[in-house]
Amino acid sequence: MSTNASQEGYGKQSCSGSGKFSPKNAEDVFSEVFRGFNPFGSSSEPSFTRSKSARSPFRRDTSYTSNGGLSGNPRKAEPIERQLTCSLEDLYNGTVRKMKISRNIVGTSGKASTVEEVLTINVKPGWKKGTTIMFPDKGNEEPGIIPADLIFIIDEKPHKVFKRDGNDLVMVQKITLAEALCDSTISVPLLSGKSLTVPLTEIVYPGYEKVIPNEGMPIAKEHGKKGNLRIKFNIKFPTWLSTDQKSNLKRVLNDCAFA
């Protein structure tokens, strides 16, 4: 059985769960059975609704959900929360994740049995750490109790090149002192798999930051828009200069204008 849900809510990250979800060990319950790279791989998209309430994102009335659900029932089991770790590339390009779960269900005869389901999560470009994806009533069934909601919480893997700052991407580029003072170009790898050639025609001084508009993270709620790419610089200075080099450098710098 395959179930689709793709929804987004914002709030503080929480990875603690409560309530019994499976007769198995919790580590055995969630196993990723497939990982795709096409964010539009689902043949049908669920409809989304969003409440105007400003309360906790882990409440049903503040999360995106793929279908309706019961609310206000005192017999509702507590939600079960689990992390879903994504790379920065996943959150830039979007991807499809499929999670296999097993849970108890109660038949019409009142007899309990264990079933397995595959839950599909469509990770959208621009999602952030703390985004929540809710599958209503996917906990264990017990007589007289409404099954718990299953909530996945997006976590973000550290990236070797970029650091995310909201919708911006920040990186540090090493350049030589000559490149900092004279015209040069650098090649920047992008999360799309492409590279960007960036000309440096200005003086790059310590603390300087070059901003490339619209080359940051996609903005989830503003289609086609992205944040900025912000490039910081680590300038490599020479460890030794000859007497002649020092004299020549001093002569050149004495003729320069300084801020």
Phi, psi and omega in degrees: 000134181241134182235134180253138170204138176211111184211164188222133173217160183237144178172188179288144179291138176218129185241009180270139180241161176216159180092145180283132183245328184208152176289349180269171172298141184302327181291338181270346186287313186262108177230128182282121185258346181201145176222114182258174182235007178255108183292350180249029186287342182281137182284340179220139183257138176289157175274144184245146172228154179221128180283154176275357181295147180255016182281186187309138178292349180267001171274148184298329185278005178232011180245151168292143178215149185278346177205174181290178180193167178283147178217152176074010180273120183293347181266007180289129178292152179296144181295153177252127184244136178220147176284146169234103185276129181234147174284163177296328176297318178301317184282344176275311186269337190085153180199173176243128177241139179239126183243130179264128179234157170232143183207163177272137172234155180248122180284177181297335179280352182090001180274134180272145175215161180257131178235156175248142178224154175249120180260130181259128179241117177269100180284120184270145176303131178098352177301152184241166171303131182100348174300138182247141176237121186247132171250106184295140169059038180258012174277185178294144174271135176222146180303130176080003181232131175284130183303151180293152169282143176258121184241123172262137181243122182293130170239154187243126176289143172298144181250146185284341182246312189254150169239133182273135176229089186067241176265358180269154170248133182240134178221162176243125181249129175276133174220159177278166177298323178298318179293328180290328185265335184243160179302136178202175176228150175233154177250125184248124176286138179255159180290345177284350184100349178271177176233155182238128176271123184242116177282140175246093182258354180258166174287126178262110182252163178304129182093352180291143179228125178262130184250125176252109183295147172062025176240018177266211180284146172301147176264113191304323186262004179229091187303131177086352181259149178225162172284194182260154167263121181248119183254119172259163188233140172248104186272125180270120179265152176293147179270348181203141174226143176285169180298317179296318179297319178297318180296315180296318181294319179296320180296318179294314184290331178295337180268001183271155174269135180243150180287000000 
